Amino acid sequence: MAGPSQPSIQNWLIVAFGFTALALAFSTRAALGLIMPVWQSELGWSSSFISSAGAAALIVMAIVAPFAGRLVDRKTPQFVMSLGLVCIGIGSAIVAAASNKIVFIIGYSGFCAVGFGIVATHVVSTAVVRVFDKNQGLATGIATSGATGGQFLVVPLIAVLLVYGSWRWSFAVLSVSALLMVPLILWLMGRANTKDNVTDSTIPDRSSITEDLEFVLSKPTFHILFWSYLICGFTTTGVIETHFLPFASHHGFPPISSATAYGVLSAVNLFGMILAGWLSDRVNRQILLASIYLLRALTFILLANVPGAGLESLFLFSVLFGVVDYSTIPVTVSLVASHVGRRVMGLAMGLIAAGHAVGGALGSFLGGYLFDAIGNYEMLWTASLWLAVGAGAMVLLIPVNAPDPEPA
């Protein structure tokens, strides 16, 4: 796998801006749940309507993800990230001015959702991998950790604006921040065209999307990573991000303590991603990824026993799960780069990210269905445990050595 051997300052700017852009995008996504009670009281919108808007945004993101990945394969990273930030900026401005449900849907589930699908971990990680060879995993881990960094860096600022201003000011500031980042990215990242740095010849430069898709789908490693990442989405975005706080509330944990535990999870998450990226440069990646999934499976055993063990066990789960939450990202990215190819990894990671979104939707729905049906989360934790074990077993089937490049 060829690439530049010495990362330049310009390449580290891609890491820095990738982190910042992800922090902003994921914080805008998190604002939906944070501001939901205010919309209910001020505008009379139901939780089902707001949740449906969020679900619609996830569907749009899943549709956009492969196309965004394809775009970063063919364009410069600053162009793609700027496009996504413009969409988020426009969408946030529309939401800030909205009092009508249709206008809100256009702003959040339309413009913002398209931006979320573009300013996403698969786009940022592709941009990073295409300019890094040395310390590739570490750079990817740092850049993509912005996805969780925003949850405890930017979201508290949104909450302050919500308390001392209004929800409209919160979205207005998000809009201005996104739009202000665009000229900075275009100026400071300059002429960083990652495509010029790639010498992987497995795919011709002018190949069609059909040819690229056929090539990606011909790789067994892609299918293993797709299904393992779908399970990843089920057990993280779908199960924990959606049902952790309701689970804590159901078992009588105070709201502040529960929210603090979730904040700890998010903080540890950031360091877990960076650690996983650093390790992916140094150890067997298949064993590393399998270990992450298996350790995640063990945390569900701990979570199932939290109700009888007290608040300390809730915080212990938060720390342990935080380590193995998003840490799959840099390792998966590294395996896609080596076993599928950097020239098409944007498309490949876009498809894998879409699978993650589908898994998240399934986990969210199944968790709610099971709780309504049996009145607890025990079956959901059991299902998550065995699915994580299955994902760990799957990734061990990936060859240790990358296959030889196929002729164009």
C-alpha positions in Angstrom: 0.0 0.0 0.0 1.8 3.0 -1.2 1.5 6.6 0.0 3.5 9.5 1.3 6.0 8.4 3.9 6.3 11.7 5.9 3.0 13.4 6.9 3.2 17.1 6.2 1.7 20.0 8.2 -1.0 20.2 5.5 -1.9 16.5 6.1 -2.2 17.1 9.9 -4.5 20.0 9.0 -6.8 17.4 7.5 -6.8 15.6 10.8 -7.5 18.8 12.7 -10.3 20.0 10.5 -11.8 16.5 10.3 -11.9 16.4 14.1 -13.6 19.8 14.3 -16.0 19.2 11.5 -17.1 15.9 13.1 -17.5 17.5 16.5 -19.8 20.1 15.0 -21.8 17.7 12.9 -22.3 15.2 15.8 -23.2 18.0 18.2 -25.8 19.3 15.8 -27.3 15.8 15.7 -27.2 15.6 19.6 -29.0 18.9 19.8 -32.2 17.1 18.7 -32.6 15.2 21.9 -31.3 18.0 24.0 -33.9 20.5 22.7 -36.8 18.1 22.4 -38.5 19.0 25.7 -38.4 22.7 24.8 -40.0 22.1 21.4 -42.7 20.0 23.1 -43.6 22.8 25.6 -43.0 25.8 23.3 -44.3 24.6 20.0 -46.5 21.8 21.1 -44.7 19.2 19.0 -45.0 15.6 20.1 -42.0 13.4 20.9 -43.1 11.0 18.2 -43.0 13.8 15.6 -39.5 14.9 16.7 -38.3 11.3 16.9 -39.7 10.7 13.4 -37.7 13.7 12.1 -34.6 12.1 13.6 -35.4 8.7 12.1 -35.9 10.4 8.7 -32.5 12.1 9.1 -30.9 8.7 9.7 -32.5 7.2 6.5 -31.2 10.2 4.5 -27.8 9.8 6.0 -27.7 6.1 5.1 -28.6 6.9 1.5 -26.1 9.8 1.2 -23.2 7.9 2.8 -22.0 5.8 -0.2 -22.3 8.8 -2.5 -20.3 11.0 -0.1 -17.7 8.3 0.0 -17.6 8.1 -3.7 -17.2 11.9 -3.8 -14.2 11.9 -1.6 -12.7 9.2 -3.8 -12.9 11.7 -6.7 -12.6 15.2 -5.2 -10.4 16.9 -2.6 -11.3 16.4 1.1 -11.6 20.2 1.6 -14.3 20.3 -1.2 -16.3 17.4 0.3 -16.1 18.6 3.9 -17.0 22.2 2.8 -20.0 20.9 0.9 -21.3 19.0 4.0 -20.7 22.0 6.3 -22.6 24.3 4.0 -25.6 21.8 4.1 -25.4 21.7 7.9 -25.1 25.5 8.1 -28.2 26.1 5.8 -30.2 23.4 7.6 -29.4 24.8 11.0 -30.4 28.3 9.9 -33.7 26.9 8.7 -34.3 25.1 12.0 -33.4 28.2 14.0 -36.2 30.1 12.1 -38.7 27.3 12.1 -42.1 27.3 13.8 -43.7 25.1 11.2 -43.3 21.3 11.2 -42.7 21.2 7.4 -40.1 23.9 7.6 -38.4 22.0 10.4 -38.4 18.8 8.4 -36.9 20.5 5.4 -34.1 22.0 7.6 -33.3 19.1 9.9 -34.3 15.9 8.0 -33.3 17.5 4.7 -30.4 19.9 4.6 -28.8 18.9 7.9 -29.2 15.2 7.2 -27.4 15.5 3.9 -24.7 17.4 5.7 -24.5 14.7 8.4 -24.1 12.0 5.7 -21.2 14.0 4.2 -19.4 15.2 7.3 -19.2 11.7 8.6 -16.5 9.4 10.0 -16.2 7.4 6.7 -15.4 10.6 4.7 -13.0 12.0 7.2 -11.2 8.7 7.7 -10.9 8.2 3.9 -9.4 11.7 3.6 -6.9 10.9 6.3 -5.9 7.5 5.1 -5.2 8.7 1.6 -2.5 11.1 2.7 -1.0 9.1 5.6 1.1 6.0 5.5 3.2 6.3 8.6 1.1 6.7 11.8 -2.0 6.1 9.7 -4.0 4.5 12.4 -3.2 7.2 15.0 -4.1 10.0 12.6 -7.4 8.2 11.8 -8.2 7.7 15.5 -7.5 11.4 16.3 -9.5 12.7 13.4 -12.6 10.5 13.8 -12.6 10.9 17.6 -14.3 14.3 16.9 -17.5 12.3 16.5 -17.5 11.7 20.2 -15.5 14.7 21.2 -18.4 17.0 20.3 -20.6 15.2 22.8 -18.7 16.6 25.7 -17.0 19.7 24.2 -19.7 21.3 22.1 -23.0 20.0 23.5 -22.4 21.7 26.9 -22.0 25.0 25.0 -25.3 24.4 23.3 -26.9 23.7 26.6 -25.6 27.0 28.0 -27.1 28.9 25.0 -30.4 27.0 25.6 -30.5 28.1 29.3 -29.4 31.7 28.9 -30.7 32.4 25.4 -33.1 30.2 23.5 -33.1 27.1 21.3 -33.1 29.3 18.3 -29.8 30.9 19.4 -28.4 27.4 19.8 -29.1 26.4 16.2 -28.1 29.9 14.9 -24.7 29.5 16.5 -24.3 26.0 15.0 -25.2 27.4 11.6 -22.7 30.3 11.8 -20.0 28.0 13.1 -20.5 25.5 10.3 -20.4 28.3 7.6 -17.4 30.0 9.1 -15.4 26.7 8.9 -15.8 26.6 5.2 -13.5 29.4 4.2 -11.0 28.3 6.8 -10.9 24.8 5.3 -10.7 26.0 1.8 -7.9 28.4 2.6 -5.8 26.6 5.2 -6.0 23.2 3.5 -5.1 24.8 0.2 -4.4 22.5 -2.6 -4.4 19.2 -0.6 -5.7 16.8 -3.2 -5.4 13.4 -1.7 -6.0 11.7 -5.1 -2.6 13.0 -6.2 -0.9 11.1 -3.3 -2.4 7.7 -4.1 -0.5 5.2 -6.1 -2.8 2.2 -5.5 -3.5 0.9 -9.0 -6.2 -1.6 -8.4 -8.8 0.7 -10.0 -8.4 2.9 -13.1 -8.6 6.7 -12.4 -11.7 7.1 -14.6 -13.6 4.0 -13.6 -17.4 4.3 -13.3 -19.3 3.9 -10.1 -20.6 0.6 -11.4 -17.1 -0.7 -11.9 -15.9 0.5 -8.5 -19.0 -1.1 -6.9 -18.4 -4.4 -8.6 -14.7 -4.3 -7.5 -15.6 -3.5 -3.8 -18.3 -6.3 -3.7 -15.8 -8.8 -5.1 -13.7 -8.5 -2.0 -14.5 -11.0 0.8 -13.0 -8.7 3.4 -15.6 -6.0 2.5 -18.5 -8.4 3.3 -17.0 -9.4 6.6 -16.4 -5.8 7.6 -19.9 -4.7 6.4 -21.7 -7.2 8.5 -19.5 -6.8 11.6 -20.0 -3.0 11.3 -23.7 -3.5 11.0 -23.6 -5.4 14.3 -21.4 -2.6 15.6 -24.2 -0.1 14.8 -26.8 -2.3 16.5 -24.8 -2.6 19.7 -23.7 1.0 20.0 -25.9 3.6 18.2 -29.0 1.4 18.3 -28.8 -0.2 21.8 -26.6 1.9 24.1 -27.0 5.4 22.7 -30.8 5.0 22.5 -31.6 2.8 25.5 -28.8 3.4 28.1 -30.5 6.4 29.8 -34.0 4.9 29.7 -32.6 1.7 31.2 -30.9 3.7 34.0 -34.2 5.6 34.6 -36.2 2.4 34.6 -34.0 1.0 37.4 -34.3 4.2 39.6 -30.9 5.8 38.9 -31.2 9.7 39.3 -31.2 11.6 36.0 -28.1 13.7 36.9 -26.1 10.6 37.8 -27.2 8.7 34.7 -26.3 11.7 32.5 -22.9 12.0 34.2 -22.3 8.3 33.6 -23.1 8.8 29.9 -20.8 11.8 29.8 -18.0 9.6 31.2 -18.7 7.0 28.5 -18.4 9.7 25.8 -15.1 11.1 27.3 -13.5 7.6 27.5 -14.8 7.0 24.0 -12.5 9.7 22.6 -9.4 8.2 24.2 -10.5 4.7 23.2 -10.6 5.7 19.5 -7.2 7.3 19.7 -5.7 4.2 21.5 -7.2 1.8 19.0 -5.8 3.9 16.1 -2.4 3.9 17.7 -2.5 0.1 18.3 -3.7 -0.6 14.7 -0.3 0.7 13.6 1.5 -1.8 15.8 -0.4 -5.0 16.3 -2.3 -7.6 14.4 -5.5 -5.7 13.3 -7.7 -8.7 13.0 -7.0 -9.8 16.6 -7.3 -6.2 17.8 -10.7 -5.7 16.2 -11.9 -9.1 17.4 -10.8 -8.2 20.9 -12.7 -5.0 20.8 -15.9 -6.8 19.9 -15.4 -9.5 22.5 -14.7 -7.0 25.2 -17.8 -5.2 24.2 -19.7 -8.4 24.6 -18.4 -8.8 28.1 -19.6 -5.3 29.0 -23.2 -6.4 28.3 -22.8 -9.0 31.0 -21.9 -6.2 33.4 -24.7 -4.1 32.3 -27.2 -6.9 32.9 -26.1 -7.0 36.5 -26.1 -3.2 37.1 -29.6 -3.1 38.7 -28.5 -5.1 41.7 -25.0 -3.7 42.0 -25.5 0.0 42.4 -24.4 3.3 40.9 -20.7 2.3 40.9 -21.3 -0.5 38.5 -23.1 1.9 36.1 -20.0 4.1 36.0 -17.8 1.0 35.6 -19.8 0.0 32.6 -19.6 3.5 31.2 -15.8 3.4 31.4 -15.4 -0.1 30.0 -17.9 0.4 27.2 -16.4 3.8 26.3 -13.1 2.1 25.6 -14.7 -0.3 23.0 -17.5 1.9 21.7 -16.2 3.8 18.6 -12.8 2.2 18.8 -13.8 -0.1 15.9 -13.6 2.8 13.5 -9.9 3.3 13.0 -9.2 -0.5 12.9 -12.0 -1.1 10.3 -10.8 1.9 8.3 -7.2 0.5 8.3 -8.4 -3.0 7.1 -10.5 -1.4 4.3 -7.5 0.5 3.2 -5.2 -2.5 3.0 -7.6 -5.2 1.9 -10.0 -3.4 -0.4 -7.9 -0.5 -1.6 -7.4 3.2 -0.9 -8.6 4.3 -4.3 -12.1 3.0 -3.6 -12.2 3.1 0.1 -14.5 6.1 0.2 -17.2 4.1 -1.6 -16.4 1.0 0.5 -16.5 2.9 3.8 -19.7 4.7 2.7 -21.4 1.4 2.1 -20.1 0.1 5.5 -21.3 3.3 7.2 -24.7 2.8 5.7 -24.7 -0.7 7.2 -23.8 0.8 10.5 -26.8 3.1 10.3 -29.1 0.3 9.4 -27.9 -1.7 12.4 -28.4 1.3 14.6 -32.0 1.6 13.4 -32.6 -2.1 14.1 -31.1 -1.9 17.6 -33.2 1.2 18.5 -36.4 -0.4 17.2 -35.8 -3.8 18.7 -34.9 -2.4 22.1 -38.1 -0.4 22.3 -40.2 -3.3 21.0 -38.7 -5.8 23.5 -39.1 -3.4 26.4 -42.8 -2.8 25.5 -43.3 -6.6 25.2 -41.6 -7.9 28.3 -41.0 -4.8 30.4 -37.2 -5.0 30.7 -34.0 -4.9 28.7 -32.6 -8.3 29.6 -33.3 -9.9 26.2 -31.8 -6.9 24.4 -28.5 -7.2 26.4 -28.4 -11.0 25.7 -28.9 -10.4 22.0 -26.3 -7.7 21.9 -23.8 -9.9 23.8 -24.0 -12.8 21.2 -24.1 -10.5 18.2 -20.9 -8.9 19.5 -19.3 -12.3 19.9 -20.4 -13.1 16.3 -18.8 -9.9 15.0 -15.6 -10.8 16.8 -15.5 -14.3 15.3 -16.2 -12.9 11.8 -13.3 -10.5 11.7 -10.9 -13.3 12.6 -11.6 -14.7 9.1 -10.0 -11.7 7.4 -6.6 -12.7 6.0 -3.6 -11.4 7.9 -1.9 -10.2 4.7 -3.6 -8.0 2.2 -4.4 -9.7 -1.1 -2.3 -8.8 -4.2 -3.8 -5.9 -6.2 -5.9 -7.1 -9.1 -5.1 -5.8 -12.5 -7.1 -2.8 -13.7 
